Amino acid sequence: MSEVDRLTQKTVEEGGVLALLYFDIHGSDKDTIVQLGTGMLQKVLKEEGVVFARIEIDEPVESEGMFSTSLEMRVLVQEVTSLAQLCVNFSPFSIEILEPQNFKVPIAHMQDLFMFIASTSHDYKKYILQNKLATPEQQEEYAKNLKRRADLGKKLLEKKDK
């Protein structure tokens, strides 16, 4: 068994996930596409919870002066929340879970996953509402609602600590 296989097995046994992420890459020339793929790999390797990642880039094809290709990234992460963060941050067009075959996820990791989803969803909604759709009056009302929610959350936390 190779060192990578041992690391993968150990990480998956401890709650990790091995997955393939698929991306489309477009650029003005072949070198640009390879550079974009390599740059993306370097960013992924710096993400929290990433144990390892490697890429395979298909031969780019030219169409109307632009080059396009597909990139397959094999990534091993420490837990499901890290994989969710990668998906949000890098937007693969497809994902394939290789390991584990069945998930047994600790409650704390599931809570982290759903809090991450809720927080990200809230941030996108807030951005769209505040910057794209809302009138100045609606933006002011939205800010008031956020303050009320924060105040309520503070009161609930204080009540919980007693």
Helices and strands as residue ranges (DSSP letters): H 3-13, E 17-27, H 30-45, E 50-57, E 61-63, E 66-77, H 80-90, E 94-99, H 107-128, I 129-133, H 136-161
